[in-house]
Amino acid sequence: MTKRSCFFALVFALTYLGVAGAQYPILDTIADKVVHKYEQSSYERLWEKKGQPKSPREQEAIQILRNDPNRRAAFINRVAAPIANKMFECGMIP
């Protein structure tokens, strides 16, 4: 493969990833807020929030994720690792 073909393959891949990542911009914003909340919360605060009722907005977002497997997968892919790491650090998962 020539340098030129490698360059075009790289440009294509980056363009594809950029478009795929921008497929759900609102979902990306929500995922960023969720990750930020977990990263900034103390262990105690996370334990306190566990089991509390969700706001109407949160309930609506959860319902959207339940009804759309593609959005749910995109959301989980964005938040899973940071949340799991925080829960592990807090002793919430083994």
C-alpha positions in Angstrom: 0.0 0.0 0.0 1.4 3.4 -0.9 1.6 6.4 1.4 -1.2 8.0 -0.6 -3.5 5.1 -0.2 -2.8 4.8 3.5 -3.5 8.6 3.9 -6.9 8.2 2.1 -7.7 5.1 4.2 -6.9 7.1 7.4 -9.0 10.1 6.3 -11.9 7.8 5.4 -11.7 6.0 8.7 -11.5 9.2 10.7 -14.4 10.7 8.8 -16.5 7.6 9.3 -15.8 7.6 13.1 -16.6 11.3 13.3 -20.0 10.8 11.6 -20.7 7.7 13.6 -19.8 9.5 16.9 -22.1 12.4 15.9 -25.1 10.2 15.2 -26.7 11.0 18.5 -25.4 14.4 19.6 -27.9 14.9 22.4 -27.2 11.4 23.7 -23.5 12.3 23.7 -24.2 15.3 25.8 -26.2 13.3 28.3 -23.5 10.6 28.4 -20.9 13.2 29.1 -23.0 14.6 32.0 -23.5 11.1 33.4 -19.8 10.4 33.3 -18.9 13.8 34.8 -21.4 13.1 37.6 -19.8 9.8 38.5 -16.3 11.1 38.2 -17.0 14.1 40.5 -19.3 12.4 43.0 -18.0 11.1 46.3 -18.4 7.5 47.2 -21.0 8.5 49.9 -23.0 10.6 47.4 -23.2 7.7 45.0 -24.5 5.4 47.7 -27.1 8.0 48.7 -28.3 8.4 45.1 -28.7 4.6 44.7 -32.4 3.7 44.7 -33.7 7.3 44.8 -36.5 8.1 42.3 -35.5 9.5 39.0 -36.5 13.0 37.7 -39.1 13.1 34.9 -36.3 14.0 32.5 -34.2 11.0 33.6 -37.3 8.7 33.3 -37.9 10.0 29.7 -34.3 9.4 28.7 -34.4 5.9 30.2 -37.6 5.1 28.3 -36.0 6.3 25.0 -33.0 4.1 25.7 -35.3 1.1 26.4 -37.2 1.6 23.2 -34.1 2.2 20.9 -31.5 -0.5 21.1 -29.0 1.4 18.9 -29.2 4.5 21.1 -28.9 2.3 24.2 -25.8 0.6 22.9 -24.2 3.9 22.0 -25.0 5.3 25.4 -23.7 2.3 27.3 -20.5 2.2 25.2 -19.9 5.8 26.3 -20.6 5.5 30.0 -19.8 1.9 30.9 -16.1 2.1 31.6 -16.0 5.3 33.6 -19.0 4.2 35.7 -17.6 0.7 36.3 -14.2 2.2 37.3 -15.8 4.6 39.8 -18.0 1.8 41.3 -15.0 -0.4 41.6 -13.1 2.3 43.4 -16.1 2.8 45.7 -16.3 -0.9 46.6 -19.8 -1.0 44.9 -18.7 -3.9 42.7 -16.1 -6.6 43.5 
